[in-house]
C-alpha cells in the first residue's frame, strides 16, 4: 500500500499498436509504445495495480498503473560467463607474470 508523497513507479501504454505510425519496422509496429515513470504519488493511498497520478522530480504530472513502491535501481549485466573468468586469468598471467598478481 502506498500513501501520498511516496516515491513510486508507474506504467502505461502511450500508444496502442494501431495508433503507431506506419513508418516503423513491423516488429515494432505490433507492440504498444510503453512508458515507465517514477515520481511522488498524488493519490491519498493506492495499491499495486491501481490507476494513479504522480509528480516527477522535474514537476511533470503523469498517470498510469502503480507497479512499484520505493523503486530502486536493479542493474544486471547478465549471467556468469565462465569464459570471461578464463580470459581474466590468462590476461593476469600475461601482464603481471603469474597467478598471484
C-alpha positions in Angstrom: 0.0 0.0 0.0 1.4 3.4 -1.0 0.4 6.7 0.5 0.5 10.3 -0.7 4.1 11.5 -1.5 5.6 8.0 -1.5 8.2 7.5 -4.3 6.6 5.1 -6.8 6.9 3.8 -10.3 4.0 3.7 -12.8 3.5 2.1 -16.2 1.1 2.9 -19.1 0.7 2.4 -22.8 1.3 5.7 -24.5 0.2 4.4 -27.9 -1.5 1.2 -28.8 -0.2 -0.7 -31.8 -3.0 0.6 -34.1 -2.1 4.2 -33.2 1.6 3.9 -34.1 3.0 5.4 -37.3 3.3 3.1 -40.3 7.0 4.1 -40.8 8.2 1.7 -38.1 9.7 -1.8 -38.6 6.9 -4.5 -38.5 8.1 -6.0 -35.2 7.9 -2.5 -33.5 4.5 -1.7 -35.0 3.0 -4.8 -33.5 3.6 -3.7 -29.8 2.4 -0.7 -27.8 4.7 2.2 -27.0 5.1 1.9 -23.2 6.3 4.3 -20.5 7.6 3.7 -17.0 7.9 6.8 -14.8 9.0 7.4 -11.2 7.5 10.1 -9.1 5.7 11.1 -5.9 2.2 9.7 -5.5 -0.5 12.3 -5.6 -3.3 10.0 -4.6 -4.1 9.7 -0.8 -3.4 6.0 -0.9 -3.1 3.3 -3.6 -2.4 -0.4 -4.1 -0.3 -2.1 -6.7 -2.4 -2.2 -9.9 -4.4 1.0 -9.2 -4.6 3.9 -11.6 -2.7 6.8 -10.0 -1.1 10.2 -10.7 2.5 11.1 -9.9 4.6 14.2 -10.0 8.1 13.6 -11.3 11.2 15.2 -9.9 11.0 17.8 -12.7 7.4 18.7 -11.9 5.7 16.8 -14.7 2.4 15.2 -13.9 1.8 11.6 -15.3 -0.8 9.0 -14.8 -0.6 5.2 -15.0 -0.9 1.9 -13.2 1.1 1.7 -9.9 3.7 -1.1 -10.3 6.2 -0.5 -7.5 6.6 1.4 -4.2 10.1 2.8 -3.3 11.7 1.5 -6.6 15.4 1.1 -6.6 18.0 0.5 -9.4 18.3 -3.1 -10.2 21.3 -3.4 -12.5 22.0 -6.7 -14.1 24.8 -7.3 -16.5 23.7 -10.8 -17.4 24.6 -14.3 -16.2 28.0 -15.5 -15.2 30.2 -16.4 -18.3 33.0 -18.8 -17.4 35.0 -17.9 -20.5 35.4 -14.3 -19.2 36.9 -15.6 -16.0 39.4 -17.7 -18.0 40.3 -14.7 -20.1 40.9 -12.6 -17.0 43.2 -15.3 -15.6 45.1 -15.5 -18.9 45.5 -11.7 -19.1 46.7 -11.5 -15.5 49.4 -14.1 -16.2 50.4 -12.4 -19.4 50.5 -8.9 -18.0 51.8 -9.5 -14.5 53.7 -12.7 -14.8 51.8 -15.2 -12.6 48.7 -16.2 -10.8 49.5 -14.3 -7.6 49.1 -10.8 -9.2 
